[in-house]
Amino acid sequence: MPTYEYDCPSCGKRFELFLPMSADAEQVCPACGSKARRLLGTGGAILMHGLHSERSGGSAPACGRGQTCCGRDTRCDAPPCGE
């Protein structure tokens, strides 16, 4: 099951939900109960860690695809560093 990212236009909360692909795209914000909108481009990425690195012939993950461009452990909410 993929993880989908949502944004609430009422309170501004961003959250992720682990849902089956057959689940309804409309979900409710856990903070305020308003309709939340699913963000595009999430839920379909495959994250490779460990053996799928540059040493094994694979390419290093790009910013936002398993690691951040600045090396932080958590995902950035802003454009890539330096932009």
N, CA, C and O of each residue as an XYZ file, in Angstrom:
332
protein
N       0.840     -1.185      0.000
C       0.000      0.000      0.000
C       0.881      1.242      0.000
O       1.844      1.317      0.763
N       0.568      2.201     -0.832
C       1.359      3.432     -0.889
C       0.998      4.416      0.219
O      -0.068      4.334      0.830
N       1.902      5.332      0.454
C       1.687      6.424      1.391
C       1.353      7.670      0.583
O       2.090      8.038     -0.331
N       0.247      8.315      0.918
C      -0.181      9.523      0.222
C      -0.018     10.720      1.140
O      -0.257     10.629      2.344
N       0.392     11.847      0.562
C       0.558     13.076      1.329
C      -0.640     13.986      1.079
O      -1.089     14.143     -0.056
N      -1.149     14.579      2.150
C      -2.312     15.452      2.088
C      -1.988     16.814      2.689
O      -1.086     16.955      3.515
N      -2.756     17.817      2.247
C      -2.637     19.180      2.739
C      -4.047     19.683      3.034
O      -4.955     19.528      2.217
N      -4.220     20.284      4.209
C      -5.533     20.817      4.574
C      -5.579     22.308      4.249
O      -4.809     23.079      4.822
N      -6.461     22.733      3.346
C      -6.555     24.152      3.009
C      -7.140     24.994      4.144
O      -6.945     26.209      4.163
N      -7.847     24.379      5.080
C      -8.460     25.140      6.182
C      -7.464     25.507      7.277
O      -7.385     26.664      7.691
N      -6.696     24.505      7.747
C      -5.789     24.777      8.868
C      -4.311     24.725      8.485
O      -3.454     25.101      9.285
N      -4.001     24.262      7.266
C      -2.619     24.234      6.801
C      -1.826     23.009      7.221
O      -0.635     22.928      6.921
N      -2.439     22.058      7.900
C      -1.731     20.861      8.339
C      -1.412     19.980      7.148
O      -2.245     19.785      6.263
N      -0.172     19.438      7.133
C       0.230     18.449      6.139
C       0.385     17.121      6.859
O       0.951     17.057      7.950
N      -0.121     16.064      6.241
C      -0.037     14.753      6.871
C       0.023     13.672      5.805
O      -0.310     13.908      4.644
N       0.453     12.481      6.214
C       0.555     11.346      5.318
C      -0.389     10.251      5.780
O      -0.615     10.071      6.977
N      -0.936      9.523      4.816
C      -1.806      8.389      5.113
C      -1.337      7.183      4.319
O      -1.023      7.292      3.134
N      -1.292      6.041      4.972
C      -0.930      4.771      4.363
C      -2.232      4.097      3.957
O      -2.926      3.524      4.797
N      -2.569      4.163      2.656
C      -3.885      3.718      2.186
C      -3.755      2.756      1.016
O      -2.773      2.809      0.276
N      -4.741      1.871      0.840
C      -4.740      1.034     -0.365
C      -5.008      1.909     -1.591
O      -5.610      2.978     -1.486
N      -4.555      1.442     -2.743
C      -4.735      2.223     -3.967
C      -6.204      2.409     -4.311
O      -6.549      3.338     -5.041
N      -7.069      1.555     -3.808
C      -8.495      1.653     -4.098
C      -9.220      2.636     -3.178
O     -10.418      2.863     -3.349
N      -8.517      3.224     -2.204
C      -9.149      4.149     -1.260
C      -9.576      5.440     -1.955
O      -8.980      5.853     -2.950
N     -10.604      6.060     -1.421
C     -11.103      7.331     -1.931
C     -10.016      8.402     -1.782
O      -9.355      8.475     -0.746
N      -9.832      9.229     -2.813
C      -8.809     10.272     -2.777
C      -9.146     11.356     -1.759
O      -8.243     11.984     -1.206
N     -10.434     11.585     -1.505
C     -10.832     12.597     -0.519
C     -10.700     12.018      0.882
O     -11.232     10.947      1.174
N      -9.989     12.734      1.745
C      -9.802     12.323      3.125
C     -10.080     13.516      4.031
O     -10.179     14.650      3.561
N     -10.203     13.260      5.312
C     -10.515     14.292      6.292
C      -9.261     14.629      7.087
O      -8.506     13.736      7.473
N      -9.039     15.914      7.331
C      -7.906     16.379      8.116
C      -8.050     15.892      9.562
O      -9.105     16.081     10.168
N      -7.004     15.264     10.126
C      -7.103     14.798     11.504
C      -7.087     15.938     12.527
O      -7.478     15.737     13.677
N      -6.644     17.123     12.125
C      -6.560     18.255     13.051
C      -7.874     19.025     13.168
O      -8.295     19.376     14.270
N      -8.532     19.291     12.012
C      -9.725     20.143     12.067
C     -10.982     19.500     11.493
O     -12.077     20.036     11.664
N     -10.848     18.359     10.813
C     -12.016     17.674     10.276
C     -12.487     18.158      8.918
O     -13.498     17.672      8.410
N     -11.774     19.111      8.315
C     -12.144     19.614      6.987
C     -11.667     18.644      5.911
O     -10.854     17.756      6.170
N     -12.193     18.834      4.686
C     -11.711     18.039      3.567
C     -10.265     18.412      3.269
O      -9.929     19.593      3.176
N      -9.416     17.410      3.121
C      -8.010     17.638      2.788
C      -7.806     17.273      1.326
O      -8.543     16.454      0.778
N      -6.820     17.871      0.704
C      -6.547     17.548     -0.699
C      -5.257     16.747     -0.790
O      -4.266     17.043     -0.123
N      -5.299     15.729     -1.631
C      -4.125     14.888     -1.827
C      -3.152     15.620     -2.737
O      -3.552     16.171     -3.762
N      -1.899     15.628     -2.373
C      -0.879     16.285     -3.172
C      -0.453     15.374     -4.309
O      -0.336     14.163     -4.126
N      -0.224     15.938     -5.461
C       0.166     15.174     -6.639
C       1.605     14.700     -6.527
O       2.451     15.350     -5.913
N       1.855     13.567     -7.129
C       3.217     13.063     -7.195
C       3.647     12.250     -5.992
O       4.789     11.792     -5.957
N       2.800     12.051     -5.017
C       3.173     11.238     -3.869
C       2.501      9.887     -3.955
O       1.496      9.724     -4.646
N       3.050      8.936     -3.262
C       2.443      7.623     -3.197
C       2.969      6.631     -4.206
O       2.695      5.437     -4.082
N       3.712      7.074     -5.196
C       4.193      6.143     -6.204
C       5.685      5.980     -6.255
O       6.197      5.234     -7.089
N       6.390      6.653     -5.391
C       7.851      6.597     -5.436
C       8.369      5.319     -4.797
O       7.779      4.793     -3.853
N       9.465      4.837     -5.319
C      10.155      3.687     -4.744
C      11.450      4.212     -4.151
O      12.270      4.799     -4.858
N      11.635      4.003     -2.865
C      12.836      4.467     -2.188
C      13.825      3.321     -2.074
O      13.477      2.239     -1.600
N      15.050      3.555     -2.504
C      16.085      2.534     -2.424
C      17.124      2.951     -1.404
O      17.625      4.075     -1.430
N      17.437      2.046     -0.520
C      18.424      2.304      0.512
C      19.439      1.166      0.518
O      19.181      0.099     -0.040
N      20.574      1.386      1.139
C      21.540      0.310      1.366
C      22.239     -0.133      0.109
O      23.023      0.626     -0.461
N      21.978     -1.345     -0.338
C      22.715     -1.933     -1.448
C      22.478     -1.228     -2.773
O      23.285     -1.370     -3.691
N      21.407     -0.481     -2.897
C      21.107      0.212     -4.150
C      21.734      1.601     -4.147
O      21.072      2.587     -4.472
N      22.974      1.675     -3.791
C      23.666      2.957     -3.735
C      24.633      3.057     -4.898
O      24.658      2.189     -5.771
N      25.424      4.109     -4.911
C      26.395      4.318     -5.984
C      27.393      3.170     -6.062
O      27.852      2.833     -7.153
N      27.743      2.554     -4.914
C      28.714      1.469     -4.907
C      28.220      0.269     -5.698
O      29.027     -0.425     -6.315
N      26.938      0.008     -5.701
C      26.407     -1.178     -6.375
C      26.015     -0.899     -7.826
O      25.393     -1.739     -8.477
N      26.378      0.270     -8.325
C      26.085      0.591     -9.711
C      24.807      1.364     -9.906
O      24.544      1.842    -11.010
N      24.001      1.504     -8.865
C      22.774      2.293     -8.954
C      23.099      3.762     -8.812
O      24.229      4.123     -8.485
N      22.137      4.593     -9.051
C      22.374      6.022     -8.886
C      21.917      6.456     -7.506
O      21.023      5.848     -6.918
N      22.530      7.505     -6.995
C      22.157      8.035     -5.688
C      20.780      8.678     -5.781
O      20.447      9.261     -6.812
N      19.979      8.584     -4.734
C      18.654      9.208     -4.767
C      18.744     10.720     -4.966
O      19.644     11.371     -4.435
N      17.819     11.263     -5.724
C      17.779     12.708     -5.935
C      17.097     13.379     -4.756
O      16.466     12.718     -3.931
N      17.226     14.673     -4.684
C      16.587     15.429     -3.607
C      15.097     15.115     -3.578
O      14.424     15.182     -4.607
N      14.579     14.770     -2.398
C      13.172     14.461     -2.259
C      12.820     13.019     -2.585
O      11.654     12.636     -2.493
N      13.786     12.228     -2.956
C      13.532     10.828     -3.296
C      14.361      9.921     -2.380
O      15.206      9.165     -2.859
N      14.128      9.991     -1.092
C      14.823      9.126     -0.160
C      15.830      9.860      0.695
O      16.187      9.389      1.775
N      16.288     10.991      0.236
C      17.174     11.832      1.022
C      17.016     13.266      0.562
O      16.519     13.518     -0.536
N      17.429     14.192      1.379
C      17.323     15.598      1.005
C      18.598     16.055      0.332
O      19.641     15.416      0.473
N      18.524     17.159     -0.401
C      19.700     17.670     -1.098
C      20.735     18.225     -0.127
O      21.918     18.310     -0.458
N      20.292     18.605      1.074
C      21.225     19.174      2.045
C      21.705     18.137      3.052
O      22.508     18.463      3.927
N      21.231     16.887      2.950
C      21.685     15.833      3.833
C      20.875     15.659      5.105
O      21.226     14.835      5.949
N      19.787     16.426      5.262
C      18.945     16.268      6.443
C      18.276     14.903      6.428
O      18.083     14.304      5.370
N      17.927     14.420      7.607
C      17.247     13.134      7.712
C      15.758     13.242      7.422
O      15.131     12.256      7.037
N      15.184     14.431      7.600
C      13.763     14.616      7.358
C      13.548     15.394      6.069
O      14.422     16.135      5.619
N      12.398     15.218      5.498
C      12.060     15.851      4.234
C      11.897     17.361      4.392
O      11.381     17.830      5.406
N      12.329     18.109      3.406
C      12.209     19.567      3.421
C      10.801     19.967      2.981
O      10.213     19.317      2.117
N      10.264     21.028      3.567
C       8.969     21.558      3.143
C       9.125     22.705      2.148
O       8.137     23.227      1.633
N      10.362     23.090      1.883
C      10.661     24.218      0.999
C      11.389     23.703     -0.245
O      11.769     22.533     -0.298
N      11.588     24.574     -1.253
C      12.359     24.175     -2.437
C      13.764     23.745     -2.045
O      14.216     24.049     -0.941
N      14.472     23.033     -2.942
C      15.820     22.584     -2.613
C      16.717     23.719     -2.117
O      16.540     24.880     -2.484
N      17.663     23.359     -1.292
C      18.587     24.338     -0.709
C      19.217     25.209     -1.771
O      19.548     24.726     -2.854
N      19.387     26.473     -1.481
C      20.041     27.397     -2.394
C      19.118     27.989     -3.433
O      19.565     28.803     -4.240
N      17.858     27.620     -3.450
C      16.932     28.187     -4.438
C      15.995     29.155     -3.766
O      15.136     29.741     -4.426
